[in-house]
Amino acid sequence: MTSYNGKCHCGQTEWTVKLDKDKANHVLCHCDTCKILSGSAYTLNQIVPKDALSFSKGGDSLKHYTYQGESGKDVNCYYCPNCTSHVYHHQTVMGPDTVIARTALLPQAVKDFQPSAEIFGRAKMSWEKEVAQTFDTLPPS
């Protein structure tokens, strides 16, 4: 397992994500919510065990809000209260021990990771080219 350090835009929140070698990549999400939250065509993410994410600064101060995901279940979004960088999300449909970390906030990941999959491909913008295996929604479990 390798540790990757992350921080929000303002530096108020810092954390480490531990990833196995097969998870050292980006999952691109094209869902409408990710587009709205990021102001971009997609977000860069990785699905990790909750205990693989640890905070060294500001973790107790994170704010969160909840919306209904496509599954009809809650999605909890955790973000820095100062700069609003979204650190991670918890989709309750995935169970209590799994979270989705934003890999674009890990400087080493931005430099080294490649895309491994694209999810919610049905919501891709028409000009986007496929860069990894693409699923209409989520990959089959």
N, C-alpha and C positions, 0 to 999 in steps of 0.2 A: 504494500500500500504506500502511496505517495501523498504527502501533505501539500496542499495548495493554499496560499494565504490570499485573503480577499479583503477589500475595504470598500466602503461606500464613497460617493463623490466627495463629501466634505471631510471624511476621515474620522467621524464620530463613532462609527461602528467598524470593527475589525473582527475577522473570523478565520478559521481554518476548515477546509474540507479535505477529508481523507478519501482518496479514490483508488480502487484497484486499477491495474493497468488497462483492463478491458473497458473501464468507464472513463478513461482519460480522453474524452472527446465531447463534442457538442451535439445535443439534440435540438434541432431548430423547431420552434413552435410557431406556426402561422395562424393560430386561432385569433379571432377578432379581439378577444380580451388582451392577449399579449401585444397585439398591434396598438391598441389604445394605450396600454400602460407604458409601452416603450416609445411610442411615436415613430415606430419603424415597421418594416415589413415582417419581422419575426423577432423572437428572442432566442438567446443561447442558454441552454439548460442541461442539467444532468439529474437523473433520478438517483437519490442516495439514501442509505439508512439514516434515520434522524440522528443517531449517535455518531455519525461520521462528520457532523457539523458541530463545531464548538466555537464559542465566542471569547475573544480576549479583551474586547472593549465594546461597550454599548449594547450588548445582547439583552440585558434586562430592560433597556429603554426602548426597544423596538415597538413600533405601533403596528396594529393590524386591522384589517377589515375583511369582511366575508361576503362572498357572492356565490350564487348558485352556478356550478359547472354544468357542462353538457349532460353529465350523468344525473343531474337533479340534486346532487349532494353538494355540501358546502366546500368551498375552496377558501382557505385562509391565506391572505397575502401579508407578509411581514416586511416592513420597510423602516428605514432610518427616519426618525421623527424630524430631523433637521433638513436633510436634502431630498428625502423621499426615494432614495435608491431602493429598489426591491431586492432584498437579500435572498429570500426563499419563499416558496409557497407550500402549503400543505393541502393536498386534495384528499378529503376524508374518504373518498371512494377507494383510495390506495391503502387504507389502514392507518393506524396511529404511529407506526414506526418508519414511515417513508415520507421524504420531503423532496421538493424539486429546487435544487440550488441553481442560482443564476451564474453560469460559468463565464459570462462576459465581465463579471466583476472580479475575476481571478486573473491578475496580470500575466502569470505564466501560462494559463490556459489560453488566453487570447493570442499569445505568441505561438504556442506549440500545438494546441488541439486542432483536430480536423472534424468536420461534421460526420456523424455516424448514422443519423436518421433525420427525417423531416416528418413532423406530425401535423395534423390538421391541414394536410396538403390541399384539401378541397377549398380552403380559404386563401390559398396563395394568390398573389397578384399575378395578373396575366403575363407580365414581363419577366417574372422570376424563372430562372433555369433550375432544373433539378440538380442538386449537388450531393445527394445521398438517397438511399432508399426512402421513398415517400409513401406515407400512409394517409388515407382520406381523413381518419381521425387518429385513433391510437393504434399501435401495433397489437396484434392478437396476443393474449396472455399465454 
